[in-house]
Amino acid sequence: MGKHGMSTLVDTYGRTHRNLRVSLTDRCSLRCTYCMPHDFAAWLPNEELLSTDELLTIIEVAVQQGIDEVRLTGGEPLLRPDIVEIVERIAGIENAPRLTLTTNGIRLPDLAGPLAKAGLNRINVSLDTLSRERFKTLTYRDRFDDVILGLKAANAAGLFPIKVNAVLLKDINDDEAPAILEWALENEYSLRFIEQMPLDAGGIWDRATLITADEIYAALSTRYTLTPVDNRGSSPAEEFYINGSSATVGIIGSVTRPFCGACDRIRLTSDGQLRSCLFSNVETDLRRVLRDESLNSATKKQEIAARFQKTVISKLPGHGINDPTFIAPIRPMSAIGG
Ligand SMILES: C[S@@+](CC[C@H](N)C(=O)[O-])C[C@H]1O[C@@H](n2cnc3c(N)ncnc32)[C@H](O)[C@@H]1O
C-alpha cells in the first residue's frame, strides 16, 4: 500500500520489498568487460521492449503494492529517447516513489538539467578509473572525458548527492582505489566500490582474480582511516566514515559479504520480465499480461499485482553465488538491469 502505508510485498523470509529496479533498455554506449561481451549483438527487438505507457502501468501497480523507490537503469537508461518524459510521468503518479537513476554519465551534459526539472531525485554515475587509457581498455570506448563532463553537469543540475560506482578488476585498475577515493572526496562525490559479480555473460568472471571487499578495504586503509557507519538497513553497501569526518565511502561485497538477508529489491527487465534477484533464473512475464487483448485494464492491473506477489513469494533466501551448484544467469547484467 504505497509510500504511506504497509507494503504487501513481503516474502517467506520476512523481507519487505520497497525498491524496484527498472531496466529501460538493454543497449549501452559502453562495453564494460565485466558487464557484457564487447562484441555482444543479441539486442532485444524494439517491439519486445515495454512502451512508456506499459512501464507506467507496472510502476503504478508496484507503488500500490508498497514500492517506494524506483531506480531507472539498463543497459544505459539515458539512451531511451523519451527518458525525460518517463521521469516526469513517474514523478507525477499518485504517491510517487523516490526516483533515482544509474548511468554511465555520457549523455548527462544534455540531460542532467531536464531530468532534475522532470523530478529525478538522485543519480548514480559509474566510473571505474581516472585514466583515459584504462577507461578505453575497460569499456572499449574512448568516452572518459564525456563521463567527467556528465558528472559536472549532474553537479550543476543539483542532483545531490552524486554517487559514483566503481568496479575494480585485477591488473587493470585495482591499484586505483585510494586515488579514486581522493578524487571523489575532492569533488564531493559519494563513492561506492562494487565487487565484480558473475554477470558478464561472456564468462570472464573468475573467483581467483576477484578483488574482494576485504582487499578494497585494505587498499583504502593504506591512505585513509575508515570507521564503520552503523544502521546499514537494506543498503547493499557497507559504509565507512573517512578520517573521522562525515564523508563516507561504501563497499558492496556482493560475492564475499552477501547482504541478501536484508534485500528489499525486485527487478523489471526492459522486456517486461519481473525477477526477484539479479541472479534469478526464473522470470515472471508482465508484458504478456499487458498485451493480452482479452483482458480489460482493471483485470490487467490485478494480474500484474498478483504476479508481483508471486515473484516475491518465490524469492530464495540468497543469491547462491557461493553454492557449488550456482549457475550464472544467461542474460548479461546489461539485459537484466544493474
Ligand atoms: C549495468 S550498469 C547499468 C547502468 C549504466 N549503464 C551504468 O553504467 O551505470 C549498472 C551498474 O552495474 C555495474 N555492473 C555491471 N556489471 C557488473 C558486474 N559483473 N559486477 C558488478 N557490477 C557490475 C556497473 O558498474 C554499473 O555501476
The ligand as a Tripos MOL2 file, in Angstrom:
@<TRIPOS>MOLECULE
LIG
   27    29     1     0     0
SMALL
NO_CHARGES

@<TRIPOS>ATOM
      1 C1         24.6520   -2.4610  -15.5700 C.3       1 LIG1
      2 S1         25.0340   -0.7580  -15.2680 S.3       1 LIG1
      3 C2         23.5930   -0.0130  -15.9420 C.3       1 LIG1
      4 C3         23.5100    1.4570  -15.8010 C.3       1 LIG1
      5 C4         24.5000    2.3100  -16.5600 C.3       1 LIG1
      6 N1         24.7490    1.9140  -17.9100 N.3       1 LIG1
      7 C5         25.7950    2.4710  -15.8010 C.2       1 LIG1
      8 O1         26.8590    2.3840  -16.4150 O.co2     1 LIG1
      9 O2         25.7300    2.6950  -14.6100 O.co2     1 LIG1
     10 C6         24.7860   -0.5290  -13.5350 C.3       1 LIG1
     11 C7         25.9360   -0.8250  -12.6490 C.3       1 LIG1
     12 O3         26.1960   -2.1960  -12.6720 O.3       1 LIG1
     13 C8         27.5890   -2.3720  -12.5370 C.3       1 LIG1
     14 N2         27.9340   -3.6970  -13.0510 N.ar      1 LIG1
     15 C9         27.7470   -4.1830  -14.2850 C.ar      1 LIG1
     16 N3         28.2080   -5.4480  -14.3890 N.ar      1 LIG1
     17 C10        28.6940   -5.7600  -13.1790 C.ar      1 LIG1
     18 C11        29.3150   -6.9230  -12.6390 C.ar      1 LIG1
     19 N4         29.5190   -8.0120  -13.3710 N.pl3     1 LIG1
     20 N5         29.6720   -6.8830  -11.3500 N.ar      1 LIG1
     21 C12        29.4900   -5.7830  -10.5900 C.ar      1 LIG1
     22 N6         28.9060   -4.6680  -11.0320 N.ar      1 LIG1
     23 C13        28.5300   -4.6460  -12.3170 C.ar      1 LIG1
     24 C14        28.1630   -1.2420  -13.3530 C.3       1 LIG1
     25 O4         29.4910   -0.9690  -12.9820 O.3       1 LIG1
     26 C15        27.2250   -0.1240  -13.0190 C.3       1 LIG1
     27 O5         27.7080    0.5920  -11.8970 O.3       1 LIG1
@<TRIPOS>BOND
     1     1     2 1
     2     2     3 1
     3     2    10 1
     4     3     4 1
     5     4     5 1
     6     5     6 1
     7     5     7 1
     8     7     8 2
     9     7     9 1
    10    10    11 1
    11    11    12 1
    12    11    26 1
    13    12    13 1
    14    13    14 1
    15    13    24 1
    16    14    15 ar
    17    14    23 ar
    18    15    16 ar
    19    16    17 ar
    20    17    18 ar
    21    17    23 ar
    22    18    19 1
    23    18    20 ar
    24    20    21 ar
    25    21    22 ar
    26    22    23 ar
    27    24    25 1
    28    24    26 1
    29    26    27 1
@<TRIPOS>SUBSTRUCTURE
     1 LIG1         1 GROUP 0 **** ****
